[in-house]
Amino acid sequence: MFTNTKAFSGFAVNDSSEAKEFYGETLGLRVSEVPEMAGLLNIELSSGAHILVYPKPDHIPASFTILNFPVPDIEAAVDELASRGVRFKRYDNLEADDKGIFRGGGPLIAWFTDPAGNVLSVLQEA
């Protein structure tokens, strides 16, 4: 039934303007507004995939990672994001290094949030 579909993901934010600035300016992604839907944003990834970002005034961020960005060099990615004002999350049960990179098993990963509190990550490509 869905073998030929171009499925896409979506998530909510409490402020579309903040999201547009964060995803477009801070993260450097291609973000456009969907003209026929006030506040709706489309993030286009270099892979051709699309992510729908929609406003939800009573938005409550998920307690899990909603979007992962595989990168070839996590050290460089973390440094670049930090220089753009991104602050990395630390979890009590997952010890991270000084930069916020978790190195305790699995891929190297660093978590951060968007302005709406949604959890994102950069992770080292295998």
Residue pairs with C-beta under 8 A, 6 or more apart in sequence:
8 49
8 50
8 51
8 52
9 51
9 52
9 67
10 51
10 52
10 53
10 54
11 51
11 52
11 53
11 54
11 62
11 66
11 67
11 118
12 53
12 54
12 55
12 56
12 59
12 116
13 19
13 53
13 54
13 55
13 56
13 59
13 114
13 115
13 116
13 118
14 55
14 56
14 57
14 58
14 59
14 116
15 55
15 115
15 116
16 33
16 39
16 40
16 41
16 53
16 54
16 55
18 115
18 116
19 31
19 41
19 53
19 114
19 115
19 116
20 31
20 33
20 41
22 114
22 115
23 29
23 31
23 41
23 43
23 53
23 114
24 30
24 31
26 81
26 84
26 85
26 86
27 81
29 43
29 44
29 45
30 43
30 44
30 45
31 41
31 42
31 43
31 44
31 53
32 41
32 42
32 44
33 40
33 41
33 42
34 40
34 41
34 42
37 54
39 54
39 55
40 52
40 53
40 54
40 55
41 52
41 53
41 54
42 50
42 51
42 52
42 53
43 50
43 51
43 52
43 53
44 50
45 51
51 67
59 116
61 113
61 116
61 117
61 118
61 119
62 118
62 119
63 119
64 119
65 111
65 119
65 120
65 121
66 118
66 119
66 120
67 118
67 120
67 121
68 120
68 121
68 122
68 123
69 77
69 120
69 121
69 122
69 123
70 122
70 123
70 124
70 125
71 77
71 122
71 123
71 124
71 125
72 124
72 125
73 124
74 101
74 108
74 109
74 110
74 122
74 123
74 124
75 99
75 101
77 110
77 122
78 88
78 99
78 100
78 101
78 110
78 122
79 99
81 88
81 112
81 122
82 88
82 99
86 112
87 112
88 96
88 99
88 100
88 101
88 110
88 111
88 112
89 100
89 111
89 112
89 113
89 119
90 96
90 100
91 102
91 111
94 102
94 104
95 102
95 104
96 102
96 103
96 110
97 103
99 110
100 110
100 111
100 112
101 108
101 109
101 110
102 108
102 109
102 110
102 111
107 123
107 124
107 125
107 126
108 123
108 124
109 121
109 122
109 123
109 124
110 121
110 122
110 123
111 119
111 120
111 121
112 119
112 120
112 121
112 122
113 119
113 120
114 120
